[in-house]
Amino acid sequence: MYKAGVDIGSVMAKAVIMHGDNLLAYYTKPVGGNFYKAAHDTLDGALAKANLHYDSLGIIGTTGLGASFLTYPNLYNTEVACQARGMKYLFPSARIVIEVGDQSTRVIKLTEHGKIADCVINDRCAAGSGRTLLIIAKVLRLSIDQMGDYSIMSTNPVRFGTSCSVFTETEAISRIAEGIKKEDIIAGLHHSMAIKIYSMVQKVKLEENCAMTGGGAKDKGLVAMLEKALGKRLLVHREPFISGAIGAAIMASVKT
């Protein structure tokens, strides 16, 4: 049976097509403020890459902020549950999942069977989330893809004195005015974020195998800084955006 998983976040839409336990295709695109179009375009894109049509699907699982905009019949599951299941599929040995999304960061602790043992979510402030990366990238007139390369070049990371994303932006602007190098500002931001995430991991207790997902996992500078803080190598999939969609597809098929 062919199945689809669709994860519509605040910034990115993702869809996967699976056949049994095999991942056949995936497709991602920016939401662009239109959840309805993003949901349907993303599913259509994944189907096209798998050379399938909608009628081939036995079931569609959904998750994410904009999941309700998909008009096809579907089964919804929470983002935390889908991330846990999707990361168990990608990395069976993972016991800690760190998801750095646009609006929040989640740390999920898994049992050896992939069940959720604990979860800590930082959603009261954008600090420590991907939104902060986007804000600082805009201030520095860089694309988000360039952030990691700059960070790794740093020899003297700036220390940020605030935990608020709004004040972090102000502080970054001040550092630019002082003539501080871009790479040192970005590395300082990554360090600040890594320390916040590390404190979240400590709340659920650090395990041997840790994986990272979400948009933040595409920033190699942040990944490197977090690995240094944790003292562990992080498991990162080549396309970190799709774990939630994979989980949505798997959980939907389990429900039927």
Protein Blocks (a to p, Z undefined) as FASTA:
>chain_A
ZZddddddfkbccddddehjbcfbdcdddfklpaklmmmmmmmmmmmmnopafklpmbdc
dedjklmmpmbdcddddfklmmmmmmmmmmmmbmbdcdddfkbccdddddfkopafbdcd
dfkbfghiaklmmmmmmmnopafklmmmmmmmpcbdcddfbfbfklmmmmmmmmmmnopa
fklmmmmmmmmmmmmmmmmmmmnopafbdcdedjklmmmklmmmmmmmnopacdddfblm
lmmmmmmmmmmmmmZZ
